[in-house]
Amino acid sequence: MSIIVYWLQEPGLPSMQSFESSQLMDALKFCEDRRKEGKRHVSLSSELPESVGRAGVSTVHAKLLPDGTPYDWTKTHRGAGPDGSGG
């Protein structure tokens, strides 16, 4: 049970459906169907074991992750216009 879809069946009555990690497209379709039925607060939560990166890594020192893996992604230029004005 790596993916869970939650929704309100009716006010005050929460519901859920679980899916395996290989069933992401099925889970997304299930969400879409609940929304088309008029259900409220439809949301999807996942804990996919094959997701990118280790959970909990929040530090980078000298362009290295805590386990020594190189990390050179930067946010330089993202969100700024060609002249660097920021938009």
C-alpha positions as CSV (number, residue, x, y, z in Angstrom):
1,M,0.0,0.0,0.0
2,S,2.2,2.8,-1.3
3,I,-0.5,5.1,-2.7
4,I,-3.7,6.1,-0.9
5,V,-6.6,8.2,-2.2
6,Y,-8.7,10.0,0.4
7,W,-12.0,11.8,-0.1
8,L,-15.2,12.7,1.7
9,Q,-18.0,10.4,0.8
10,E,-20.4,12.8,2.4
11,P,-19.9,15.5,5.0
12,G,-18.2,14.0,8.0
13,L,-17.7,10.6,6.4
14,P,-14.1,10.1,5.2
15,S,-13.2,7.3,2.8
16,M,-10.0,5.9,1.4
17,Q,-8.7,3.4,-1.3
18,S,-5.2,2.0,-1.4
19,F,-3.1,1.2,-4.4
20,E,0.3,-0.4,-5.0
21,S,3.2,1.7,-6.2
22,S,2.8,0.2,-9.7
23,Q,-0.8,1.5,-9.9
24,L,-0.2,5.2,-10.0
25,M,-2.2,5.7,-13.2
26,D,-5.1,3.7,-11.7
27,A,-4.9,5.9,-8.6
28,L,-5.0,9.1,-10.6
29,K,-7.9,7.9,-12.6
30,F,-9.7,6.9,-9.4
31,C,-9.1,10.5,-8.1
32,E,-10.5,11.9,-11.3
33,D,-13.6,9.7,-11.1
34,R,-14.3,10.8,-7.5
35,R,-14.0,14.4,-8.5
36,K,-16.4,13.9,-11.4
37,E,-18.8,12.3,-9.0
38,G,-18.8,15.5,-7.0
39,K,-16.8,14.2,-4.0
40,R,-15.0,16.8,-1.9
41,H,-11.5,17.0,-0.6
42,V,-10.1,14.3,-3.0
43,S,-6.4,13.9,-2.4
44,L,-3.6,11.4,-3.1
45,S,-0.8,10.5,-0.7
46,S,2.2,8.4,-1.6
47,E,5.2,6.8,-0.1
48,L,6.9,5.3,-3.1
49,P,10.0,3.3,-2.3
50,E,11.5,3.9,-5.7
51,S,11.1,7.7,-5.5
52,V,14.1,9.9,-6.5
53,G,16.5,10.6,-3.6
54,R,16.5,9.6,0.0
55,A,13.8,10.8,2.3
56,G,15.1,13.4,4.8
57,V,18.1,14.7,2.9
58,S,18.0,18.4,3.7
59,T,21.6,19.5,3.7
60,V,24.3,20.0,1.0
61,H,27.8,20.9,2.1
62,A,30.5,21.7,-0.5
63,K,28.2,20.4,-3.2
64,L,27.9,17.0,-1.5
65,L,25.0,15.2,0.0
66,P,25.4,13.7,3.5
67,D,26.4,10.3,1.9
68,G,29.1,11.9,-0.2
69,T,27.1,11.9,-3.5
70,P,27.8,15.0,-5.6
71,Y,25.0,17.5,-5.8
72,D,25.5,20.4,-8.3
73,W,21.9,21.5,-9.1
74,T,21.5,25.2,-8.6
75,K,18.6,27.6,-8.8
76,T,20.7,30.2,-10.6
77,H,18.7,31.9,-13.4
78,R,15.4,30.1,-12.6
79,G,12.7,32.7,-12.2
80,A,14.9,35.5,-13.5
81,G,14.5,37.0,-17.0
82,P,17.3,37.0,-19.5
83,D,18.5,40.3,-18.0
84,G,18.6,38.9,-14.5
85,S,15.9,41.3,-13.3
86,G,13.7,38.5,-11.8
87,G,10.9,38.9,-14.2
